[in-house]
Amino acid sequence: MKIGVLSTLALAALVSTPAFAQFPASTNPVQVESGAYSVDPAHTQILFAVSHMGFTTYYGRFANASGTLDLSSKDAAASRLQIAVPTSTVSTTSDKLNEELKGAQWFDAPRYPEISFKSVKVTRTGQDTAQVTGDLTLHGVTKRVMLAARFSGAGVNPLDKKYTVGFRATGTIRRSDYGMTTYVPLIGDQVELTLSGAFERQS
């Protein structure tokens, strides 16, 4: 009983400290600071989803993203995004599948070690949304894709004191367009992409 009381008191003390007193990020896009940002790899996730024989939607992800964001909060068209991930970081819930996906039938990580996206146009579509058009390079093929982006929040991270901005972007591609045709259509050709990105201000 005493342990429960002490735990409750400790938790209350923690959330009442200045660093944890309130949610640190503002969701007001007008307050976002313009400038040069770099990807926070520890808090950036790149996910993909594909139909698995029509039974389920199967998910995977990539880690260790890198890249830059030149952000103009007043003129979205002046913003630029570049982001890349090592192909070898692909992961799912199956260790066996992870190794298979790195092989020649799928991503062929030794031959194509990086997947990258570079924006060519950013168009504001709402108060906190934008369409990001850019070139996606995957499996040695580069094609133009469009991502629907939504502002998540921005502010000073109370733990590392770095000004951080976050966005979520989604889009759809056909993997066969990039020469990845293994098991199509048994494993879906259409792939849903999600970027949940955190960027730390550099200047």
N, C-alpha and C positions, 0 to 999 in steps of 0.2 A: 504493500500500500504506500509506504514511504517512497519507494522507488518511482511509482507512478506520479506522485505529487511533485517530486523533484524534477522528473522529466518534463512535466507540464510547465513548471516554473522556468526551467532552462530554455524551453522552446519560446516561452513568452518573452524572456529576456533577449533572446536572439532576434526575434522579429521586431522588437521595439528599438533596437539599435539604429542609428542614423542610416547605415548602409542598407538595411533591410526594411526600413520603415515604410517604404512604398515601392511600387513597381517602377524600376529605373527608366524604362523606355517610354518615350512619348509617341503616341500614334497619330500626332498631328503632322502631316507632311510639310506644312508651312514652316515648321520649326527645324527642319532638317538642315544641317550645315553642309554647304557645298565644299568641294575639295577633292583631293586625291586620297583614295582608300586602297587598302590591300586586303585580300581574302584572309579571314581568320579560319585556318584549316581545321581547328579543333571543333568549331561550331558551324561548319558548312557541310551540308549533305547533298549528294547528287543521287537521286533514286530513279529506278526504272521499273516499269510494270508491263507484263505481257501475259496474254492468255495461255494457260497451260492445258492444252487439249480440250478447251471449252469447259473444263471442270472448275478451275479456279483462276484467279488473277495472281500471278507469281511476281514477287518483288525481289529486287536486288539493289545494291548500292555501290558507290565508289567513294574512296576516302583520299585524304591528303591533297585536297584541292589547293591550287595556287592561282593567283591572278590579281587584276587591278580593276578598280572602278573609279572613273573620273565622273563625279556627280555634280550636276548643276540642278539645284532644287527649283530655281526660277525658270530655267529653260531646259526642259527634258531633252530636246533635240540635241543639246550640246553634251549630253552624257555619253560615256563610252564604257563598255564592259568587255573584259577579256578574262577567261577562266579556263583552266585545264586540270585534268586529273590523270594520274598514272593508270593505265589500263590494267596493270597487274594487281590493283587494289580491289578489283571486282569481288563482291562477296554476297552470298545468299545463306540460307539456313542449312545448306548441304556442303560439306567439305569436298566431297567427290565432285559435285557440280562446279564448285569454285575452280578447281584445277582444270576441268573440262572447258569451262568458259574462257580460260586464259589460252587455250590451245588453238591450233590452226583452223578448226571447224567453226570457231566463233570469233572472239576478239583478236586472237593471234597476237598476244601481248609482246612476245619477243620481236616481232616484225613491226608492229604498230604500238609503240610503248606509251603513247599519249592520246587522249581524246580532248579536243579543245573547241571552244566557242568564242567567236569574236564578233561583237556587234558592229553593224554598219548603219543602223538607224534606230532611233528611239522616238516613239510617238506617244504623247500623253493621251490617255483614253478616258480619264476620270480624275477626281481629286487625288486618289491614292493608287491609281492604276496606270499602266503603260503597255504598249506593244513594243517588244524588243525584237528587231529583225537582225539576223546575223548569219555567219557562216559556221556550220558545225562540221568539224573534221573527225571522222570516225572510220576506222578500218581502212585508212588510206584514201578515203573519198571525202570530198568537201561539197556540201550542198547548203543552199540557203534555207533557213527555217525561221519560224516566228514563235516567240514565246510571249505568253500573257503574264505580265509581272504585276505584283501587288506589294505595296509598301507595308512592312510589318511593324517597324518601330525604330526609334533612334534615341540615343542618349549616352551618358557616361556610364560605362560598366562599373558598378561599385566595387568589384573585386580587383580588377587590374587598372582601373582609372582611365581606360582608353575610350574615346568617343567612338561608338559603334552604331552602324545602321544595318537593318536587316530587310531583305526582300524575299518573296517567294515567287518563282516563275515556273510555268508549266507549258508543255508543248507536246506534239505528237509527231513521230516520224515512222517511216516504213523501213525496217531493217534491211529489206531486200534492195532498197535504193543504195545501200552502202556495201553491197556484195555479201551480206550475211544472210544466207538462204537456208541454212541447216534446219531441217524438219518443218519448213513452211509447207502447208498451212497447219500441220499438227500443233506446232508451237506458233503462236500468233505472229503475223508479220508486223502488225501495228504495235508500236512501243510508246507508252506514255512516259514522258520525262518530267521530273520535278527537281528544281533547284531551290533549296532552302539555304540562302546565303547570308552569312554575317561578314561585314566588312569594317575594318578598323581604320580610322582616319590617320593619314600620314602627314598631311600638310593642309 
